[in-house]
Structure formats: C-alpha cells, structure tokens
C-alpha cells in the first residue's frame, strides 16, 4: 500500500532552488551582454561604420534554440525570450532604429517588435513610401511594411514601392491577426451605432459584424489605432483593433477574436540597405518584367520547375511602362548564393525585359 500521507516536497526548498536558478540566469545573461559589448569593440576597431545587426546570425541562433529546447516551455515561447535578450544585448552595442507603417499601436508596430525586440527604437510613419524613404536616406536602419494578408491578399502599395526602390528585403515576419471589438469607459454598449476600423479589418470581420451589428454604421479610417483613438471620445461608437491599440488607448474588449477566419495572418517584410548572407533556411524575392508575347508565363516559370525550385508566391501587377505589359513578383525557397538559384535566375533574365532581385533573407522564425 502506498503512503498517501507523505507530505509534498517542501515549498520553501523549491523557492530556494528557484532563487538559485534566477541568480545563475542573471549571471549568464550579464556574461552574454558583456560578450556582446566585446564584439562591438572588435567590429568598430576594424570598421567605424560596422554593421552590428546580422539577420542571418539571429535567425540561426533562434532556430538552434528552438531545435534544442527540452521543454516544458513551448519552443516559440523560448525563442521569444531569447529574441528579447538578443535585442537588449544589441542595444548595448548600438540601438537599432526601425521605421514602420504607423501610427503607434498598429499591427505593423507589433510585427516590428516581434522581429527586433522591445529594445529597438521604433518610429511610426504615415505611409508605406515614407518607410521606404526613411530607410533609403539612412535615417533608420530598417523598415517594416505589410505585404500580404491571408484573407485579403497583397498590399499593392508595398509592391509598387519596391519597383522604384533599391532597398533589399532582409527578413520577414508572419503575424497572426486577432481583431477585437473595443469600447471606452464612456461607451454605452447597448447603444453602439457606429464602428470604426481599417477597411481590411472590416473585410476580415464581415460575417461577425453582419451577425452581431448588422445595422451599425461602418466607418473606414486610416488605421485600427486611429479607430481606437476615435472611440475614446464617443459614447455610441466601438472600434475593431488589436491588442496593442487596446492597451495604448485603454479600451475594453466587448468581444475577442472576431475575425471570420481563425488562421487570419499578415506577412510583413523587413527592408534595409544591405544584402543578407545565407542563413541555411532562406527565401528569395524577385520582380520580373516580361514582354507581351504568347507563352510568357510558361517561359517565366519553366526554369523553376525544371530545377525543382519551390515557389511560395506569385503576384502580377500591371507595368507602368506599357499598356499590356506586366510585372511578376515571385518568392521562392533558396538563396541567390546557391549555384542552382543563380542558374535559374540567369535563365529567367534571358526571357525577361527586366529583372531585379529584391533580396534573399531568412525564412521567418517567429
């Protein structure tokens, strides 16, 4: 017979063990930060304009952390912890400045913080082309812009901006998008007659709104953060926005996760001035202008098929240089430094009227 009267492990002893572990964690984090400072000294000694942030290096570290995670914490949760440690250590070397499509409290800011950590300096911009200009001018190190949503498709303004820009894509972030119906402390919930949000958010929540607020006026605004701001001053209105906007403006959630599709997500691109070396698991984006002739799409895609290159996205935009010419935005697995990728691109260049490599970059880890 088992002894059910045996007391549990002493709580005080467990707490003492946690205190000891915390002290060791603190020592190791401080040691890592000191090592990061030494890296900065070595780099600046060789080059005063040295680049401290290496996208491929950080992707490798996060992948290794996730692969070696023994649990019980989920691998993504552990990677997020390491993301913040690396962000804080990098800030000791040189804080990263990141421009994003604002205003403050948008999903794009959330994507920027997810990718660079909270020690990065994030600066809101009013438009996507402003993000591109700030990076091109060197006023910031990187920019973050939305490129596609799983429900509503591509963000054409971002694709158009790449056609006139010499910037490189240096990373990607995929963010699960959750929309909430938000009200302020002055809102009379039973009298809601107006709902503010960004047009894409209305589209992503259309069925829920039709079922729960079919008669409420839907007012489209420039961002979900702007929608949240407006609700603060109106007793009869609500907003559709995410967690950051709710926290920023102190709003309450009437309903959570009201998006029509539970897998609703948006992909964001990180743009910068430098190309990125291979990380081991990479993706390449190109833009191709093709001549207007029969079989053009076959000529464009056949080399990828023959070399077994996995395409992950293909988008078409009208060319601004010809009435019936088109440009193709293509994402595929692999890095331009790989011989087979270089061979495919050489073939594509032979069929195209113009081709530009937008960048090779690590596949999003978080």
Order of alpha helices (4+ residues) and beta strands (2+ residues): alpha-alpha-alpha-beta-alpha-beta-alpha-beta-beta-alpha-beta-beta-beta-alpha-alpha-beta-alpha-beta-alpha-beta-beta-beta-alpha-beta-beta-alpha-beta
